[in-house]
Amino acid sequence: MRINTSTGRTLAHLVGAMDSKRAVTLRYVAADGRVSRRVVEVHAVEVTASGDVVVRGWCRRRGEVRTFRLDRVSHFRIHRAPHLADYRAPVTPVADSVTTDDGDVVAVQPWTSAYTLAA
């Protein structure tokens, strides 16, 4: 993961906003350098395969779920009011060849291969 002191603080605050269900206003710099202001209801923080930390949430401007790279957030403000709606992230169905629906749990194990934490 690529986190410096500044993005680490930003990450901590955005996770806090997510936990308290508060929207955030982001000043976001796109890959082409364009700057935009987005009001986002944060629902997940993820690490990509390339090691980028991304924030996923409902973008009120676009009216859809969007992904924002943390290192491109130049400023943020946490709103006092909670989210407008109780949004749930879309569920992606798993292929039938992978799942069985016989009602019995076959095995449960944590999924940890998608990320590694470095000290």
LINWO-V67209 format. One record per residue. RES is the residue in three letters. PSI is psi in whole degrees, -180 to 180 (* if undefined). OMEGA is omega in whole degrees, -180 to 180 (none if undefined). Layout:
res={RES RES}
psi={PSI PSI}
omega={OMEGA OMEGA}
This chain:
res={MET ARG ILE ASN THR SER THR GLY ARG THR LEU ALA HIS LEU VAL GLY ALA MET ASP SER LYS ARG ALA VAL THR LEU ARG TYR VAL ALA ALA ASP GLY ARG VAL SER ARG ARG VAL VAL GLU VAL HIS ALA VAL GLU VAL THR ALA SER GLY ASP VAL VAL VAL ARG GLY TRP CYS ARG ARG ARG GLY GLU VAL ARG THR PHE ARG LEU ASP ARG VAL SER HIS PHE ARG ILE HIS ARG ALA PRO HIS LEU ALA ASP TYR ARG ALA PRO VAL THR PRO VAL ALA ASP SER VAL THR THR ASP ASP GLY ASP VAL VAL ALA VAL GLN PRO TRP THR SER ALA TYR THR LEU ALA ALA}
psi={142 97 123 -176 -44 -50 -28 -43 -43 -46 -45 -43 -40 -35 -40 -41 -41 -46 -36 5 46 138 159 146 124 140 111 132 114 170 -31 4 -7 138 135 160 125 137 120 137 102 131 -14 149 127 162 126 169 -29 0 4 139 127 150 128 134 175 116 115 -30 -44 -21 32 169 131 160 133 126 132 -37 -5 2 112 -19 151 157 130 130 153 -35 147 176 151 -38 157 81 139 135 143 144 128 119 148 144 142 -30 -17 -31 152 146 58 2 -12 140 121 -50 149 130 151 145 106 2 -9 -12 156 142 131 143 *}
omega={177 179 173 -177 -178 -180 176 177 178 179 -180 -180 -180 175 176 177 179 -179 -179 178 178 177 177 171 -179 166 -169 179 -179 -179 -180 177 178 -179 177 177 -177 171 -171 171 -173 180 180 171 -174 174 -180 178 180 176 178 174 -179 176 179 -180 -180 178 -178 180 -178 -179 180 177 180 179 -178 176 -176 -178 177 175 -177 180 176 176 180 -180 178 -177 177 178 177 -177 176 -176 175 178 180 180 178 -179 178 -180 -178 -179 -179 -174 170 -177 178 177 180 174 -178 180 176 176 180 178 -176 -176 -176 -177 171 180 178 -179 none}
